[in-house]
Amino acid sequence: MIARLSGFISRLPSPRSLRKQLLAISLIILSVLLLLIGVLQYVLMRNFIYTNRAESMETQLRSVPREFYFTFLNSGKPELPGASPATSGGNAAPGENQNTSPDGQRMGGDRRPLLLDAHTTIAIYSPDGTFKDFQEDTLSDSAAPRMTNKEYDERLKYTADKQTGKYRLITAEDGSEHLAVFMNLRKPGAPKMLLQMSVATGPLRDVIMQQLMIFAGLAVIALLAGLFLYLPALRKTLVPLSNMGEAAQIIDAGNLDVRFPVNQGQTEIDKLSQSFNGMLERLEISFHNEREAKEQMRRFAADASHELRTPLTSIHGFLEVLLRGAADNKDQLYGALNSMHGESKRINKLVEDLLLLARMDGAPQLRVKNLLLGKVIDEMQPQLLVLAANRKVNFDISYGIRGMYDPDKIKQVILNLFHNAVQHTDADQGTIHIALHARDTGATLTVRDNGSGISADHLPHVFDRFYRSDSSRTRKYGGSGLGLSITKSIVDAHNGNISVESTPGGGTVFKVSLPCLLD
């Protein structure tokens, strides 16, 4: 039944509105529940009324002495217990008709009829198949219903002598249904007989149907009341979803800062809003990063074109000079070739730096090994002193700091920071200080100089690609503007961090923090 009902509901046209869908589903479920309750009520009420009636009939049967039924069976005109002598045969007053009832009906033997309910019948079944119906004597409206002899014989075998409340529904010849109870009737020296009392179930069913109609009326009232009460509650419940729908209409690719409302009083909706807000935040970050990447690519292309164009223009100019006759002049030829060689070195360095940055931006592959940082700086001291020329260089190294590093990349970090300090310090009065110390679970490499420093406007951009705070000074030393960008990429690949502090005229300090192994 439930499967058929589900199939029927699935075939019905579904409303588009969620509010209407929830309302329809709720009403259908409530109607099905009320229907099931009604069916259950009918079954329980029918069983209760029938059982109660059966017990009452059994009590009524057992309240009459059995000898009365034998007298009833033998004469058909039993004398009820407690009959007055005035109605008995030999003591009647002279002139009184002994064969009529008070209303003039003939009774035969001056006996009173067995008075029962008009719908109640009594009958006795004998083992020889005799079925005695006492309809006339009980003044019943209908004849006693009869089963087959086989069914009566089964009843003779299993009918209990005590009151059980069990009953049997019998369909009479006219199609009416009767509720029957049975009692053994035994006379000494005679076979056991079966006493049947039955009553038509029509009045009982009328009572049941009356109760069901009352229940149906109350169920309809409950459905209507539920409809009018449920609509406002449902409308209020769906307000958070409506708010989310309005917020979703506002959101687009260019307006990702809008967020769904949270804390609306519904746990599920609040969780959904928080999930959507998290997704929008990630999308906003992705769009922002994409715009930043496009902008960086645009600047990168512009800067790279500019950087490559400058040395190529110089080489082109020198070649034109040579073609105009300078090649015959040995001094001019040597100077031009020397300048073109320098510009070609700048181009080669720029291309190498660009390729290194491209590899670091993708999936940097480091050849790490267990390395002592202090030993690496010691190995680089001769090279650093040559680069410093007349500048004063101080080393403050804490040895024994060990970690998993790529030695070539670490050397490039030190060399880039030192070369940057050389570019921004005076050739004779400049001082560069290199320090390495352990800090908690990491190592800190510090490169400090007493150069011109970096203004606050330029400080946030020192790690940007092709960014120069002093273009003339950088070009003088052959810089491409990619050294600090490469340094930051290498440090990030080692899960480290790099920072800068500077004041104009007070020098600059670069600090590199790297993880290290604990002894």
N, C-alpha and C positions, 0 to 999 in steps of 0.2 A: 504493500500500500504506500509506504513511504517512498519507494523507488518510483512508482507511478506518479505520485504527487510531485516529486522532484522533476520528473520528465515533463509533466504538464506545466510546471512553473517555468522551466527552461525554454519552453516553446512560446511562452507569452512574450509579447513585445516589451522590451525593457525601456523604461523612461531614461532620457539622457541626463536628467538632473540627478546628482548624487543625493540631494535631499529627498527627492521623490522615490528614488530607489530604496534608500534606507527606510523611508516611511512605509512603502509597499511591502518590503521584506518583513518589517516588524509586524505589520498588521496581518500578513499571511501566517507568520509563525504564531502570533497570538491566537488567530482563528483556529489554526490546527491544534494548538494546545487546548483551547476551550472545547473543540470538537472531541478530542481524546478524553478530556475530563467528563464531557457529557456521556460518551459511550461507557466509560468506566463507571460513572454514576448510575447509568441505567442497569448495567450488569449487577453492581453491588446492591442497588435498591431492589431490583427484581428478586435477587437471591434472598435478601433479607426479608422482604414481604412474603415471599413464597414459603420460606423456612418458618417464619413466625406464624403464618397461617396454618402450616402443617402441624407445628407443635400444639397450637390451639385446638386443632381438630383431634389430634391424638389424645390430648387431655380430656376433651369432650367425650370421646369414645370410651376412655377408661373410667370416666366418672359414673358411668351407668353399669350396674351389675350385669355380668354376662348371662345370668339366668333370664334377664329381661329380653335379651336378644333371642334366646332359644324359644321363649314364649312367643315372641314376635314372629319367629320363623315358623312355629308349629301352627299358630292360629291366625296370624296376620293381623290380630287385634290385641296388642299387648296392653296391659294395665300399667300406667305409669306409677312409679313409686310415689306414695303420698296421696293417692286418689281417695276421695271421700266416700264413705259407705253409701251416701245418697245416690252415687252413680253406679254402684255395684248391682248385680242382677237380682238377688232374692229379697233385698230389703228396700226396694223402691216403694214409694208411697202409692196407695191405691189410685188407679186411674191414670198413672203416669206412663207414657210410652217409653218402654225400655229399649227400643231399637232405633231411636233417633237422637241426634245431637241437639244441643240447645238451639242451633239455628235451623233445625228441621232436617238436616242431612242424616241419612241412614248410616249407622255405625256398625250394626251387627254385633250383638253381644254387649251393648251399652259400655264400650271402651272409648277413652279419649284418644285422639290421634297423637302421633309422635311429632311434636312441634319443633321444627328446625328452621334455619334460614331458607328463604324461597329458592336460593341457588344451590342448596346443599342436598345431596342425595346419599342414600344408604343402600348397599346391596351386599348379599352374601353369596360366596362361591363355594360349592361343594366339590370334593374330589371326583365325583362322578360326572362333572361337567355342568351341573345345575347352577344357573345364575338367577338368583331371586332379587328383583328390583322392588324396593318399597316406595316407589314414587307416590302412589295414592295415599299411603299411610303417613308419609312425611310432608305431604302437601307441597312437593317440589315442583318448580316450573318446568323442569326437563327430566328426561329419563336418565338413569345412571349410565355413564359411559362404560363400555366393556372392552377388555383386552381379549386376546386369543386364549384358548384353554392352556396352551403351552406356557404362555407368560404367567398365567395364574398358578400353574403347577410349579413353576420356578419360584414364585413368590411364597407358596406354601412351604418350600424347603428352607428359604433363607430369611423369612420375616422374623424379626426379633420380638420377644414378648415384652421388652421394655421400650420406653419412649425414646426415639432417636431423632425425631425431627426430619427424617428423610421422607421424600415425596416422589411421586411419579406423575408426569404429565401425559394425559391420555386424550386422544382426539376422538370425539364422539362421531356417530354416523352422520350427523348433520353438519360436521366440520368444526364444531365448537371445541375449544380446548378446556380441559378440566384438570384440576389439581387433586390428586388422590393420595390418601394414606391408608395403610392396611394394618389389621390386627388379627392375630391368631384367635380363633374361636374353637374351643375344644370342649366336648361333653364326655364325661366318663362313659366308656364303652362304645363311643362313636368316633368316626374318623374326624381328623382336624379339618376345620373349615376356615375360610378367609373372609374377614369382615372388611368391607371397603366403604370408606366415606370420601366423597368427592365434592368439589365445589367448582363452579365455573370461574375461569380466570379473567373473564371480561371485566368485572368490577375492579379486580386487582390491577389489571393493565390500565384501566382508566385513572386510577390513583397515580400509577407510575408516570403515565403520560402527562398528567396534570403537573407533577413535580418537574418533569423535563421541560414543559412549556414555560414554567416559571424560571427555570435555569436558563433557557434559551433567551427569554426576555432580558434577564439580568446580564447575560453575555453580550447581547447587542448593545445594551446601555453602557457596559464596560468598554466595548470597542469604540463607541462614539466618544465617550469621555476620554479614553486613551488617545484618540485621534486629536481632539482639541487641546489636550494637555501636552501631547508629544510634539506637536508642530512647533510651539515656541521653544521648547527645550532643544529640539533638533536644530532649529535655526541658530540658537545661541551656541550650540556645540560646533557648528560648522563655520562660525565666524573666524577662527584662526586659519582655516583653509582658505577662506575668502581673502584674508589679509595676505597670505602667502601668494595667492594668485595675483593680487594687485602689485605686490612687490616684484613678482616675476615679469610682469608686463613692463615695468620701468627698466629692468636690467637689460643691457645689451653690451656689445663688445666694447663700446666706448664709455660705459657707465657701470663699471664693475664694483664701484665703491658702495653701492646700495646693499643692505643686508636684510635678511628676513627677520621679522620680529620674533623674539624669544620670550620665555617666561609668560606665556599666554594662559597658563593654568591647566594645560594638557601635556602630560609627560611625553606621549608619543609624538605629538606635533612639535613640542619643544626640541626633542632629539632630532627630528627631521629638519627643523630650522637650523639647528647647530651644524648638522652635517652639510646642508646646503651652504651655510655661511663659510664653513671650512673649505668647501669646494670653490666657492667664489673667491675666497682669499688666495687659494693656490692659483686659480685662473688669473687673478689680477697680478699676482707676482710673475706668472709666466708671460703675460702680455707685456708687463713692464720690462722684464728681462729681454723679451724679444725686441721691443723698441730700443732698449739700450744696446743690444747686440747689433741691430741695424745701424744705429747711430755710430757705434764704434767702428763697424765695418766701413761706413761712409768716410769717417775721419781717417781710418787706416788707409783706405784707398787713396784719399786725397794726400795724406802725409807721405805715403810711400811713393806716390807719383812725384811729389815735390822733391823728396830726398833723392830719388833716382835721377830726376831731371837736372838737378844742380851739377853733379859730377859729369853727367853725359854732356851737358852744355859746355862745361870747361874743356872736356876732351875734344868736342867738336870745334871749339874755338882754336885750340892749339893746332889741330889738324889743318884748319883753314890757313893759319899763319904759316905753317910749314909748306903748304901747297903754293903759297904766294912767293916763295923763294927763300924763306928762312931756313929751309933744309940745307942750303949751301953754306950757311953760317954755322960753324961748329958749336960755338957757345950758345947761340939761340936754339940750335937743334937739341943740345944736351938739356937745356933748361925746360924746353917743351916736353921732351920725353920723360924727364924726371917728374914734371907736374902731372902728366897723363898717368904715369905709374902710380902716383899717390891717389889720384881720383879713382883709378881702377881698384886700388886696395880698399878705398871707402865703399865702392859698390859691392865688392866681394864681402866685406864685413857686414854691410847692410843686409845682403841676401842671406848670409849665414844666420844673422840675428832673427830675421823674419822666419826662416825655416825652423829655428829653435823654438820661437814663440808658438808657431803653428803646432809643433809636436807637443809642447807643454799644455796648450789649450785643449788638445784632444785627449789622448790617454797617455800621460807621461810615463815613460818606462825608465825607471831608475835602476842602475846596477849597484844596489846597496851592499855594504859589507860592514863588518865590525871595525869601527874606525876611531882612532884617538884624535880629537880635534886639535889639541895642543901640538901634536906632531905634524899635522897638516900645515899649521901656521908657521912652524919652524922651517919646514921645507920651502915655504914661499917667501921667507924673509929676504934672501938675496934679490929675488925678482922685485919685491916691493920696494927695497931700498934703491934699486936702479930707477924705478918709476918716480920715486920721491925726489931724486936729484939732490938739491941743496936743502930740501925741507927736513925738519927734524921729525923723526919717527920714534915713538915710544911703544914698547910692548909690555903688557901686563897679563901674563898667561897663567892660568891654573891648569896644571897637567893632571892627567888621569881621567879626564872627562871622556867617556866612551859612548858610542851610539851606533845605530845602523844608518849609514849615510852613503850617498854616491860621492866618491872622492873628487871626481872631476867637476861635478856640479857645485859642491861645497867650495872648491877652489875658485870657481867662476864667481860665486857670490862674494867671496872675500876680495877678489880682484876687481869686481865691478864697484863695490863700495869704496875701496881704496882709490881706484881711478877717479871716482866722482869727487873724493876729497882732494885729490891732486888738482883737479880742474878748478876748484873753488878756493884754493889757498895761494898765498903769495909764494913765488918761487924761492925767495931767500928767507922770509920771515915766517913761513907757514909751519905749522906743527900738526902732526897727525898722531892720534893715540888709538891703539888697538888693544882691546881687553877681552878676555875670555874667562868667565866664572860660572860656577854651578849655582842654580837657583831652584831650590826644592827638587822637583823631579825633572828639571830641564836645564839646558845650558843657554847662557846669554852671551852673544858676541856683540861687542860695542865698537863702533868706529866713530871717533870724534875728531873734528878739525876746528881750527880757529879762523875759518874763512869768512867770506862775506855774508854767509847765512842766506836764508830763504824767507821771503816776505810771507805774511799770513795768507795773502791771496793765492800764492803759488803752492803753498804747503799741501793742500788737499789733492793736488794733481801731480805730485812728483813721481807717482808710480804709473801714470798714464803713458800710453805709447806715444812716442815722438814728441813728448812734452819737454820743453826746455825753458827753464827760468831765465837763462842768459844764453841766447842763441849764438852770439859772437864768441863767447868763451868756449862753448861746446864745440863749435866748428873748428876753433883753433886747435883743439886737441883731437879732432877727428871723431867726435862722438856722433852717434846716430839718433840719440834720444830713446833708445830701447834698453839701455843697460839696467836701469832700475826696474823696468817692467819685467825683464828676464829674471832679475834677482827675486822679485816678489813671486813669480811663478815657480821658481825652484824651491823657495822656502815653503810655499803652500803645498807643493808636492811632497815635502818631507813632514807635513802636518805641523809646520811651525808657524811663526808669526813675525812680521817685520813692522816696525814703527819708526817715525822720524820726529825729532824735536829740533826747532831752529828759531833763532831770532836774528833779524837783520843786523849785521855787524858783530854778532856774538858767536858765530860758528854754527855748526850743524852736528847732530848726534843721530846715528842710525843704530837701532837695537834689533838684533835678530834673536828670537827665542826658538830653540830646537829641542825636541824630546831627546832624552839620553837614557842610557841603561844604568840601573842602580847596581852597585857592587854588593 
